[in-house]
Amino acid sequence: MVILLVIAAVFLTGVLCTTALHFRSHRARLRDLETIVHVNGIRGKSTVTRLIHGALHESGRTTVAKTTGTYACVLAPDKSEHPIMRRYAPNILEQFSIFGKWINKSVNAMVVECMAVRPEYQKFCQDKIVRADIVVITNVRIDHTEEMGETLEEIAKSLCSTMPRGGVVVTGEHNPDVLEVMRAECEKANTRLIVADTDQVSDEHVGAYRYLQFKENVAVGLEICKLLDIDTETALRGMLAAEPDPGMVTVDTIPIDGKRVHWVPAFAVNDKESTISVLDEVDNMLPEGCPKIGLLNNRSDRGTRAELFAEIVCEDVDHHFAKLALLGDLERPVAEKIVGNGWEDEDVLRLGAATNPSRAELLDSLVHSVPGDDVAIVGMVNIHSAQAEMLIEYFENAEKVPFESAGRQPEGPDEQLIQAKLDRELLSEYEHEFAEYGVDVHDEDDMAALGITTPAPKTEFIKFEAALKVLARRQKVKAGQN
């Protein structure tokens, strides 16, 4: 017995010594870095990590970044991407090995996406592994409620577990109640809070990305660059050149059976606020009046999320969709909830595991469920199910048509910037024409009286033409009366 205790003591001593040496070498690598940025939040972590990496690279800093979300990978100093191959489930200790493999004396900066959900693990990641002076909290949304809390305020406090002591926190969040929580936590940690200003990001810049981008993400990147003395022009150029995360929302157009099918894989967007924002933005990327079919891709192990989205499509975004299609699991209970909340039964397509359609049957049901030359198919809730994976594989490999054929915006950054310039010039001309009638195109009441309810920069120019004809007719009538 004594011998076993001695062996155990020797083994434990060896483990402790090895652990101490491991931490010591890890700390030494951290000291060699000039900049460490830890990116936390509910939505947009991978995107913001990539944007910051792109801006730092453009500034001449030798930068490594690591993303964790849909596509876990390391972004090398030369911007090449190296997927992280895991033999087992993701573990936060993975961060140690990433630092050990990629950080050397030639690397200036490291940008790390937080891979922890539980608050105690987030704190361990920040305090023991990353030890960043600059922390990003992209935003606060209702998600991961089992681990982080039921309310926005509770979730905000959980995300503040990565708060640095005596450092800086940059956030894209603007909810006053959430910011109050962040300010209180920052005060405890003697940390400065910077709320990113979206007014510094132009519509033209956001429109130049070849994927759906949000001003909040870019604004966060700009604030980080200000802290590091990187000028705005360099920062924006670097962020625009950053490759998108595979989970980013894009719109691809594929001809099927004489129709233009607009594929919008928004499966990674799985909270209410982000879903509403994405659908509003997607409308601007589709032909006017294009009907949308919402794919609710549910999993049996994520019943809470399935219930949440059943509520969202009934209460918050029902006006966006002509039809809903149920993929994956939970077809019956989700369909009952949706129909019970006002949707017509024939507008809810059952195409999930219980039905088990082939790919051809899936496409036929979706493409021909609405009339017209165009249809948009919007994937939501979860990525993985047999039906969703069939659709994803099909659309990834399908031949896309040019934006001119689909009424979309130009895809390349250069084309988009040119188009944005032309649009500004055209808008300026319309401003003068409307002014002759005493109408301000930026006045919502004036334009609503003419049947235009969207703000001027987002209004289709064909609607301006129609409104001008209305004004011209009114002037003729008025002249005749006089």
Buried (B, 14 or more C-beta within 10 A) or exposed (E): EEEEEEEEEEEEEEEEEEEEEEEEEBEEBBEEBEBBBBBBBBBBBBBBBBBBBBBBBBBEBBBBBBBBBEEBBBBBBEBEEEEBEEEEEEEBEBBBEBBEEBBEEEBBBBBBBBBBBBBEBBBBBBBBBBBBBBBBBBBBBBBBBEBBBEBBBBBBBBBBBBBBEEBBBBBBBEBEEBBEBBBEBBEEBEBEBBBBBBEBBEEBBBBBBBBBBBBBBBBBBBBBBBBBEBEEEBBBBBBBBBBBBBBBBBBBBBBBEEBBBBBBBBBBBBBBBBBBBBBEBBBBBBBEEBBBBBBBBBBEEBBEBBBBBBEBBBEBBBEBBBBBBBBBBBBEBBBEBBBEEEBEEEBBBBBBBEBEBEBEEBBBBBBEBBEEEBBBBBBBBBBEBBBBBBBBEBBEEBEBBEBEEBBBBBBEBEBBBEBBEEBEEEBEEBBEBBEEBEBEBEEEEBBEEBEBEBEBEEBEEEBBEEBBEEBEEEEEEEEEEE
